[in-house]
Amino acid sequence: MKKLALLALTAAFGLTSTASFAADTSAPVAIHKAKKAEKKVKKDASAQKAQAAEASAPAKKAKKVAKKDASAQKA
């Protein structure tokens, strides 16, 4: 009876150790993938900001020119 209980405990301990080892080895991969995805999101957001700045630059320039023309007409 003691041998059977010892065998059962050994098997249970072995399974839990194997499961925790598998979890430990997969964690760095998941972290790496998450960081890579976060970097891609930041890169996309940065590109969108740059594109928005380029799109608004002509409008700002036109507004500045119009203001300059208006002040020149008053003088």
Secondary structure, DSSP 4 states (H G I P E B T S, - for coil): -HHHHHHHHHHHHHHHHHHHHHHHHHHHHHHHHHHHHHHHHHHHHHHHHHHHHHHHHHHHHHHHHHHHHHHHHH-
